[in-house]
Amino acid sequence: MTDALVLHVIPSPTARGAQREARALADQLDEPGSRRHRVLCLFDGPEGVRCDCSLDFAGSPEGFNPRLLPRLRAAIGLYNSDVIVAHGSEPFKYLVPAMLGTRTRLVYYVIGTYAGDPDQRLQLKVWRALARHADVVATCGEDVRDECEALLGVPPGRLSVVFNGRDPDLFHPGPPAPPGRDPLVVFLGALIPGKRPDRFVEVVSALRAQGMRLRAQIIGDGPMRSVLEEPARAAGVELLGARTDVAALLGTTDLLVFPSLPAGEGIPGVLIEAGLCGVPVVATAVPGVRTVVKDGETGFVVGIDDPDAMISGTASLLGDDGSRTQMGRAARERCVDRFSIASVATQWSTLLRPLLDGRHRTRRR
């Protein structure tokens, strides 16, 4: 399989944003009639993203299992790629040791801010050492780039910003809502403390207490589901669980609420997906949000610890069909221009070209 010049490595085939983007990017970058980009998956999991090769390793991408390394090294030898792209920290921490002694270039695509404890000096020291092995560190946004330079010590000359991308033909506005239908407000994401789905339930509960008519849904699954069930029922919030038809669901949504905390965020892909679907958002001011959302034009950006502002912004848009429609159109236009997969693929082509042209590669240490 020596024609595979670029190997994109993802942690699992689960249909999460980063994995879906890696697949879409590989397809977009392929030249007509020539398949030169491949997607390799490390761990097993629910089949949500098509992979060209999977190691089907049992377990979780979290932590580190050295038994995966021989399989990964064998796959790297099979593909004999010129460049390998690690989509996220999980594949990157395995690729660094697996690629020792090879001549293949390594790109680390950082999709979020540092989620570890900055006070854990040993952990941070490990990540700083790993980052030195990347030929290029590409980041999904300016906030992540600045952190990689300041926290991980990556020299500016090895840093590049490449936005997240989504397919505007997949994520697009749905048909107009029937007259008289109550507006639908949605939370979309993993049900974990950092995403704060409980804050979303609190917002909906407060709006209902004000007498506002609305429908509310949570799309996603995770360890917080059991503790959310009773508060969600009381607030009239439907728990839809994990879904494979996210694009269709967003196409019928009127407003997205994004109440996340900062840790781990880079450029939230769900905001791009909502924007492409013509859905305005009310979002906390975590890293990357202002890159996607133009406050007051495509949605509202509120303080991380300001629930009253989130309630007020949500109420304002749910109660004003005209403003909601206007913001949704502006969001679609902005996201097609900045975050379409075609636009992002052009950025990746610019980044990869000098790595692919450099045929005289030194052996990795």
VEXDREN-2710 file (C-alpha; in Angstrom, 1 decimal):
% VEXDREN-2710
k/r/px/py/pz
1/MET/0.0/0.0/0.0
2/THR/2.8/2.4/-0.8
3/ASP/0.5/4.8/-2.6
4/ALA/-0.9/6.0/0.8
5/LEU/1.2/9.1/1.3
6/VAL/-0.7/10.5/4.3
7/LEU/-2.1/8.4/7.1
8/HIS/-4.7/10.0/9.4
9/VAL/-4.9/8.3/12.8
10/ILE/-8.0/8.5/15.0
11/PRO/-8.6/6.9/18.4
12/SER/-11.8/5.0/17.6
13/PRO/-14.6/4.7/15.0
14/THR/-17.0/6.4/17.3
15/ALA/-19.0/9.1/15.4
16/ARG/-17.5/12.1/17.4
17/GLY/-16.7/15.4/15.7
18/ALA/-12.9/14.9/15.5
19/GLN/-13.3/11.4/14.0
20/ARG/-15.9/12.5/11.5
21/GLU/-13.7/15.4/10.5
22/ALA/-10.7/13.2/9.9
23/ARG/-12.7/11.0/7.5
24/ALA/-14.2/13.9/5.7
25/LEU/-10.8/15.6/5.4
26/ALA/-9.1/12.5/4.0
27/ASP/-11.9/12.2/1.4
28/GLN/-11.7/15.9/0.5
29/LEU/-7.9/15.8/0.1
30/ASP/-7.8/12.8/-2.1
31/GLU/-7.2/13.6/-5.8
32/PRO/-9.7/12.3/-8.4
33/GLY/-8.9/8.7/-9.3
34/SER/-6.1/8.4/-6.6
35/ARG/-6.5/7.4/-3.0
36/ARG/-3.5/9.0/-1.2
37/HIS/-5.1/9.6/2.2
38/ARG/-6.1/6.8/4.6
39/VAL/-7.8/6.7/8.0
40/LEU/-6.4/4.3/10.6
41/CYS/-8.3/3.6/13.8
42/LEU/-6.6/2.4/17.0
43/PHE/-9.3/1.1/19.3
44/ASP/-12.5/-0.8/18.7
45/GLY/-15.9/0.8/19.3
46/PRO/-19.3/1.5/17.8
47/GLU/-19.1/1.7/14.0
48/GLY/-19.8/5.4/13.3
49/VAL/-16.8/6.4/11.1
50/ARG/-15.5/4.5/8.1
51/CYS/-11.9/3.6/8.5
52/ASP/-9.5/2.1/5.9
53/CYS/-7.7/0.1/8.6
54/SER/-8.5/-0.6/12.2
55/LEU/-6.3/-2.2/14.8
56/ASP/-9.4/-3.2/16.7
57/PHE/-7.6/-3.0/20.0
58/ALA/-9.8/-3.6/23.0
59/GLY/-10.0/-1.0/25.7
60/SER/-10.1/2.7/26.1
61/PRO/-8.0/5.4/24.4
62/GLU/-7.6/7.0/27.8
63/GLY/-4.4/6.2/29.7
64/PHE/-1.6/4.3/27.9
65/ASN/-1.5/0.6/27.0
66/PRO/2.0/-0.4/25.6
67/ARG/0.6/-3.6/24.1
68/LEU/-0.9/-1.5/21.3
69/LEU/2.5/-0.3/20.1
70/PRO/3.6/-3.5/18.2
71/ARG/0.3/-3.5/16.2
72/LEU/0.6/0.2/15.5
73/ARG/4.3/-0.1/14.4
74/ALA/3.3/-2.9/12.0
75/ALA/0.6/-0.8/10.5
76/ILE/2.9/2.1/10.0
77/GLY/5.3/-0.2/8.2
78/LEU/2.5/-1.6/6.0
79/TYR/1.4/1.8/4.8
80/ASN/4.9/3.3/4.5
81/SER/3.4/6.8/4.5
82/ASP/5.4/10.0/4.1
83/VAL/3.3/11.9/6.7
84/ILE/1.2/10.7/9.6
85/VAL/-1.4/13.0/11.2
86/ALA/-2.4/12.3/14.8
87/HIS/-5.9/13.7/15.2
88/GLY/-5.9/14.5/18.9
89/SER/-3.8/13.6/21.9
90/GLU/-4.9/9.9/22.2
91/PRO/-3.3/8.8/18.9
92/PHE/-0.4/11.2/19.3
93/LYS/0.9/9.7/22.6
94/TYR/1.0/6.2/20.9
95/LEU/2.4/7.4/17.6
96/VAL/5.5/9.1/19.1
97/PRO/7.0/5.8/20.5
98/ALA/5.7/3.7/17.7
99/MET/7.4/5.9/15.1
100/LEU/10.9/5.9/16.7
101/GLY/13.5/4.9/14.2
102/THR/11.3/5.7/11.2
103/ARG/11.7/8.5/8.6
104/THR/8.0/9.4/8.5
105/ARG/7.0/13.0/9.3
106/LEU/4.5/13.5/12.1
107/VAL/1.8/16.1/12.4
108/TYR/0.1/16.6/15.8
109/TYR/-3.4/18.1/15.3
110/VAL/-4.3/19.6/18.7
111/ILE/-8.1/19.8/18.8
112/GLY/-8.5/21.3/22.3
113/THR/-6.8/23.1/25.1
114/TYR/-4.8/21.2/27.7
115/ALA/-7.3/19.2/29.8
116/GLY/-4.7/18.0/32.4
117/ASP/-3.9/19.6/35.7
118/PRO/-1.2/22.3/35.1
119/ASP/0.0/21.7/38.6
120/GLN/0.9/18.1/37.8
121/ARG/4.4/18.9/36.7
122/LEU/5.4/15.4/35.7
123/GLN/2.4/15.0/33.5
124/LEU/3.0/18.3/31.8
125/LYS/6.7/17.4/31.4
126/VAL/5.7/14.3/29.6
127/TRP/3.5/16.2/27.2
128/ARG/6.2/18.8/26.6
129/ALA/8.6/16.0/25.7
130/LEU/6.0/14.3/23.4
131/ALA/5.3/17.6/21.6
132/ARG/9.0/17.9/20.7
133/HIS/8.7/14.8/18.4
134/ALA/6.1/16.5/16.1
135/ASP/7.5/18.0/12.9
136/VAL/4.4/20.3/12.9
137/VAL/1.9/21.1/15.6
138/ALA/-1.3/22.1/13.9
139/THR/-4.0/23.7/16.2
140/CYS/-7.7/24.1/15.6
141/GLY/-7.6/27.7/16.7
142/GLU/-5.6/30.7/18.0
143/ASP/-6.3/30.0/21.7
144/VAL/-5.0/26.4/21.3
145/ARG/-1.9/27.7/19.4
146/ASP/-1.1/30.2/22.1
147/GLU/-1.4/27.6/24.8
148/CYS/0.8/25.1/22.9
149/GLU/3.5/27.8/22.7
150/ALA/3.2/28.9/26.3
151/LEU/2.5/25.7/28.1
152/LEU/4.0/23.0/25.9
153/GLY/7.0/25.0/24.7
154/VAL/6.4/24.5/21.0
155/PRO/8.4/27.0/18.9
156/PRO/6.3/29.4/16.8
157/GLY/8.0/28.1/13.7
158/ARG/6.5/24.6/14.2
159/LEU/3.0/25.9/15.0
160/SER/0.2/26.3/12.5
161/VAL/-3.5/27.1/12.8
162/VAL/-5.9/24.9/10.8
163/PHE/-9.6/25.3/11.7
164/ASN/-12.0/22.5/12.3
165/GLY/-14.1/21.7/9.2
166/ARG/-17.5/20.3/8.5
167/ASP/-19.4/19.5/5.3
168/PRO/-22.1/22.1/4.5
169/ASP/-23.9/19.7/2.2
170/LEU/-24.4/17.4/5.2
171/PHE/-25.0/20.1/7.8
172/HIS/-27.6/22.5/6.3
173/PRO/-30.9/24.1/7.4
174/GLY/-34.0/21.8/7.4
175/PRO/-37.4/22.7/6.1
176/PRO/-39.3/25.6/7.7
177/ALA/-41.1/24.8/10.9
178/PRO/-44.9/24.5/10.7
179/PRO/-46.8/27.6/11.9
180/GLY/-47.5/27.6/15.6
181/ARG/-44.9/25.1/16.6
182/ASP/-43.1/25.8/19.9
183/PRO/-39.4/26.6/19.3
184/LEU/-36.9/23.8/20.0
185/VAL/-33.8/24.5/22.1
186/VAL/-31.1/21.8/22.1
187/PHE/-28.0/20.7/24.0
188/LEU/-25.6/18.5/22.0
189/GLY/-22.6/16.9/23.5
190/ALA/-21.2/14.3/25.9
191/LEU/-23.0/14.1/29.2
192/ILE/-19.9/14.9/31.3
193/PRO/-19.3/17.6/34.0
194/GLY/-17.2/19.7/31.7
195/LYS/-20.0/20.1/29.1
196/ARG/-22.5/21.0/31.9
197/PRO/-25.7/19.5/30.6
198/ASP/-27.1/20.1/34.1
199/ARG/-26.7/23.9/33.4
200/PHE/-28.8/23.4/30.3
201/VAL/-31.6/21.7/32.3
202/GLU/-31.4/24.6/34.8
203/VAL/-31.8/27.1/31.9
204/VAL/-34.9/25.3/30.5
205/SER/-36.4/25.1/34.0
206/ALA/-35.9/28.8/34.6
207/LEU/-37.5/29.6/31.2
208/ARG/-40.5/27.4/31.9
209/ALA/-40.9/29.2/35.3
210/GLN/-41.2/32.4/33.4
211/GLY/-44.1/31.0/31.4
212/MET/-42.2/30.5/28.1
213/ARG/-43.4/27.9/25.7
214/LEU/-40.7/25.8/24.2
215/ARG/-39.5/22.3/23.5
216/ALA/-36.1/21.1/24.8
217/GLN/-33.9/18.1/24.0
218/ILE/-30.5/16.8/25.1
219/ILE/-28.6/14.8/22.4
220/GLY/-25.7/12.8/23.6
221/ASP/-24.8/10.2/26.2
222/GLY/-22.3/9.8/29.0
223/PRO/-21.8/9.2/32.7
224/MET/-24.2/12.0/33.8
225/ARG/-27.2/10.5/32.2
226/SER/-28.6/8.8/35.3
227/VAL/-28.3/11.9/37.5
228/LEU/-29.9/14.0/34.7
229/GLU/-33.0/11.9/34.3
230/GLU/-35.1/13.2/37.1
231/PRO/-34.2/16.9/36.7
232/ALA/-34.7/16.6/33.0
233/ARG/-38.2/15.0/33.4
234/ALA/-39.2/17.8/35.8
235/ALA/-38.0/20.5/33.4
236/GLY/-39.6/18.9/30.4
237/VAL/-36.3/18.1/28.6
238/GLU/-36.2/15.0/26.4
239/LEU/-33.1/12.8/26.7
240/LEU/-32.5/11.5/23.2
241/GLY/-29.2/9.7/23.9
242/ALA/-26.4/9.2/21.4
243/ARG/-27.7/9.6/17.8
244/THR/-26.3/9.0/14.3
245/ASP/-28.6/11.5/12.7
246/VAL/-27.2/14.6/14.3
247/ALA/-27.2/16.7/11.1
248/ALA/-30.9/16.0/10.5
249/LEU/-31.7/16.8/14.2
250/LEU/-29.8/20.1/14.0
251/GLY/-31.6/21.0/10.8
252/THR/-34.9/21.1/12.7
253/THR/-33.5/22.9/15.8
254/ASP/-34.2/26.6/16.5
255/LEU/-31.5/27.4/19.1
256/LEU/-28.5/25.6/20.5
257/VAL/-27.3/26.2/24.1
258/PHE/-23.6/25.5/24.8
259/PRO/-22.8/25.9/28.5
260/SER/-19.4/24.3/28.6
261/LEU/-16.5/24.9/30.9
262/PRO/-13.1/25.9/29.4
263/ALA/-10.9/22.8/30.0
264/GLY/-10.4/20.8/26.8
265/GLU/-12.2/23.1/24.5
266/GLY/-10.4/24.4/21.3
267/ILE/-12.9/25.3/18.6
268/PRO/-16.2/23.5/19.5
269/GLY/-17.2/21.6/16.4
270/VAL/-20.9/21.5/17.5
271/LEU/-21.0/25.3/17.1
272/ILE/-19.8/24.9/13.5
273/GLU/-22.4/22.2/12.8
274/ALA/-25.1/24.4/14.3
275/GLY/-24.0/27.4/12.3
276/LEU/-24.0/25.4/9.1
277/CYS/-27.5/24.3/9.9
278/GLY/-28.6/28.0/10.3
279/VAL/-29.0/27.6/14.1
280/PRO/-28.0/30.5/16.3
281/VAL/-26.3/29.7/19.6
282/VAL/-26.0/30.9/23.2
283/ALA/-22.5/29.9/24.3
284/THR/-20.1/30.4/27.2
285/ALA/-16.9/32.3/26.4
286/VAL/-14.6/29.2/26.4
287/PRO/-11.6/28.9/24.0
288/GLY/-12.6/29.0/20.4
289/VAL/-16.2/30.2/20.8
290/ARG/-15.6/33.7/19.6
291/THR/-13.8/32.4/16.6
292/VAL/-17.0/30.7/15.5
293/VAL/-19.7/32.9/17.1
294/LYS/-19.9/36.6/16.3
295/ASP/-21.5/37.9/19.5
296/GLY/-24.8/39.7/18.7
297/GLU/-24.8/38.7/15.0
298/THR/-24.8/34.8/14.9
299/GLY/-25.7/34.3/18.6
300/PHE/-24.7/35.4/22.1
301/VAL/-21.5/34.7/24.0
302/VAL/-22.0/34.9/27.8
303/GLY/-19.8/34.6/30.8
304/ILE/-18.8/31.1/31.9
305/ASP/-20.2/31.7/35.4
306/ASP/-23.1/33.9/34.4
307/PRO/-26.3/31.7/34.3
308/ASP/-28.5/34.7/34.3
309/ALA/-27.0/35.9/31.1
310/MET/-27.4/32.5/29.5
311/ILE/-31.1/32.4/30.6
312/SER/-31.6/36.0/29.3
313/GLY/-29.9/35.3/26.0
314/THR/-31.9/32.1/25.4
315/ALA/-35.2/33.8/26.3
316/SER/-34.4/36.7/24.0
317/LEU/-33.9/34.4/21.0
318/LEU/-36.6/32.0/21.7
319/GLY/-39.1/34.9/22.0
320/ASP/-38.0/36.7/18.7
321/ASP/-38.5/34.6/15.6
322/GLY/-37.2/37.4/13.4
323/SER/-33.9/37.8/15.2
324/ARG/-33.4/34.1/15.5
325/THR/-33.9/33.7/11.7
326/GLN/-31.6/36.6/10.9
327/MET/-28.9/35.2/13.2
328/GLY/-29.2/31.7/11.8
329/ARG/-28.7/33.0/8.2
330/ALA/-25.6/35.0/9.3
331/ALA/-24.3/31.9/11.1
332/ARG/-24.7/29.7/8.0
333/GLU/-22.9/32.3/5.8
334/ARG/-20.0/32.7/8.3
335/CYS/-19.5/29.0/8.8
336/VAL/-19.6/28.1/5.1
337/ASP/-17.0/30.8/4.5
338/ARG/-14.6/29.9/7.3
339/PHE/-15.2/26.3/8.3
340/SER/-16.5/24.3/5.3
341/ILE/-14.5/21.1/4.7
342/ALA/-13.3/22.5/1.3
343/SER/-11.9/25.6/2.9
344/VAL/-10.2/23.6/5.7
345/ALA/-8.8/21.1/3.1
346/THR/-7.1/24.0/1.4
347/GLN/-5.4/24.9/4.7
348/TRP/-4.3/21.3/5.2
349/SER/-2.9/21.1/1.6
350/THR/-0.8/24.2/2.3
351/LEU/0.5/22.6/5.6
352/LEU/1.2/19.2/4.1
353/ARG/2.9/20.3/0.9
354/PRO/6.4/21.1/2.3
355/LEU/6.3/17.9/4.3
356/LEU/5.5/15.7/1.3
357/ASP/8.0/17.6/-0.9
358/GLY/10.8/16.9/1.6
359/ARG/11.7/13.4/0.4
360/HIS/15.1/13.4/2.2
361/ARG/13.8/12.5/5.7
362/THR/15.9/12.0/8.8
363/ARG/15.4/9.1/11.0
364/ARG/13.3/9.8/14.1
365/ARG/14.8/9.6/17.6
END
